[in-house]
Amino acid sequence: MCIIREEKAFTLVEIMIVISIIALLASVAIPGLLRAYKESNDALAKNTLRTISVAAETYFTAHNSYPRSEDALTESDPPYLMDSYCDKEIMGFLYTCDWGNGNFYTITATPVRPGISGSAVFSISTGGITSW
């Protein structure tokens, strides 16, 4: 007696249709995800600048001058800042700090890949004056 076995498999056309549907969904979803990524990095950069500014202004209140370096904020007891940010890349932004010899400060966050990791250059200066 002969046993006939039916083999079940997807045809090439069915596989191609599934792949095209996946590609269509990806083309719709990826731009939105990239925009959300960029916007979240922008928000983090702005908040980080505000954090550093608040630490510098609090230091000024206690010492009647602005810090001469970030070390004055991170190494005091208790520290004004828990982490170091200057000259570091954090979530797609490079932070640079100008402490103005204790007379002023300017902190700048520059996107490492403009348009991808962040939308613009943000800065904050003495008195918490923002530029964005």
C-alpha positions as CSV (number, residue, x, y, z in Angstrom):
1,M,0.0,0.0,0.0
2,C,1.3,3.4,-0.9
3,I,1.0,6.3,1.6
4,I,0.7,9.7,0.0
5,R,2.0,12.4,2.2
6,E,1.0,16.0,1.7
7,E,3.8,18.5,2.4
8,K,2.7,21.9,3.5
9,A,4.9,24.9,3.0
10,F,4.6,28.6,2.1
11,T,4.9,29.5,-1.5
12,L,7.4,32.1,-2.7
13,V,4.6,34.5,-3.4
14,E,3.3,34.2,0.2
15,I,6.7,34.8,1.6
16,M,7.2,37.9,-0.6
17,I,3.9,39.3,0.5
18,V,4.8,38.9,4.2
19,I,8.2,40.6,3.6
20,S,6.6,43.5,1.8
21,I,4.0,44.0,4.6
22,I,6.9,44.0,7.2
23,A,8.8,46.5,5.1
24,L,5.8,48.8,4.8
25,L,5.2,48.7,8.5
26,A,8.9,49.5,9.2
27,S,8.8,52.4,6.8
28,V,5.9,53.9,8.7
29,A,7.3,53.2,12.2
30,I,11.0,54.0,11.9
31,P,10.7,57.8,11.2
32,G,8.4,58.2,14.3
33,L,10.9,56.3,16.5
34,L,13.8,58.4,15.2
35,R,11.9,61.6,15.9
36,A,11.0,60.4,19.4
37,Y,14.7,59.4,20.0
38,K,15.9,62.9,18.9
39,E,13.2,64.7,21.0
40,S,14.0,62.7,24.1
41,N,17.8,63.5,23.7
42,D,16.9,67.2,23.3
43,A,14.8,67.1,26.5
44,L,17.6,65.3,28.4
45,A,20.2,67.8,27.2
46,K,18.0,70.8,28.4
47,N,17.4,69.2,31.7
48,T,21.1,68.4,32.2
49,L,22.0,72.0,31.4
50,R,19.4,73.2,34.0
51,T,20.8,70.8,36.6
52,I,24.4,72.1,36.1
53,S,23.1,75.7,36.2
54,V,21.2,75.1,39.4
55,A,24.3,73.6,41.0
56,A,26.4,76.6,39.9
57,E,23.8,79.1,41.2
58,T,23.6,77.3,44.5
59,Y,27.4,77.3,44.7
60,F,27.3,81.1,44.1
61,T,24.9,81.5,46.9
62,A,27.2,79.7,49.3
63,H,30.5,81.1,48.1
64,N,29.7,84.5,46.6
65,S,31.5,83.4,43.3
66,Y,30.8,80.9,40.6
67,P,32.9,77.7,40.6
68,R,36.2,77.8,38.7
69,S,35.7,74.2,37.5
70,E,33.3,71.4,37.6
71,D,35.4,69.8,40.4
72,A,34.2,72.5,42.8
73,L,30.7,71.2,42.2
74,T,31.4,67.5,42.3
75,E,34.0,67.3,45.0
76,S,32.5,69.5,47.7
77,D,30.9,68.1,50.8
78,P,28.0,67.6,50.1
79,P,28.4,67.7,46.3
80,Y,26.4,70.2,44.3
81,L,26.5,67.7,41.4
82,M,26.6,63.9,41.8
83,D,28.0,63.3,38.3
84,S,30.5,65.0,36.0
85,Y,29.2,66.3,32.7
86,C,31.8,68.6,31.2
87,D,33.7,67.3,28.2
88,K,31.6,64.2,28.1
89,E,29.3,62.7,25.6
90,I,25.9,61.8,27.1
91,M,23.0,60.4,25.1
92,G,24.2,62.0,21.8
93,F,25.3,65.4,23.2
94,L,28.7,66.6,24.0
95,Y,28.8,69.0,27.0
96,T,31.4,71.8,27.2
97,C,31.8,74.1,30.1
98,D,33.4,77.5,30.4
99,W,33.6,78.5,34.1
100,G,34.9,82.1,33.4
101,N,37.4,82.1,36.3
102,G,34.7,82.1,38.8
103,N,33.0,85.2,37.4
104,F,30.5,83.5,35.0
105,Y,29.6,80.2,33.4
106,T,28.4,79.0,30.0
107,I,27.5,75.4,29.5
108,T,26.8,74.1,26.0
109,A,25.3,70.9,24.8
110,T,26.2,70.1,21.1
111,P,24.7,67.1,19.3
112,V,27.3,64.6,18.2
113,R,25.3,63.9,15.0
114,P,23.2,67.0,14.3
115,G,19.7,66.1,13.1
116,I,20.0,62.5,14.4
117,S,21.1,62.5,18.0
118,G,19.8,66.0,18.6
119,S,18.1,68.9,16.8
120,A,20.1,71.9,17.9
121,V,22.9,73.3,20.1
122,F,21.6,74.3,23.5
123,S,23.4,76.5,26.1
124,I,22.8,78.0,29.5
125,S,24.7,80.8,31.1
126,T,25.1,82.8,34.3
127,G,21.7,83.3,36.0
128,G,20.2,80.4,34.2
129,I,19.7,82.2,30.9
130,T,18.9,79.6,28.3
131,S,19.6,79.7,24.6
132,W,17.5,77.2,22.6
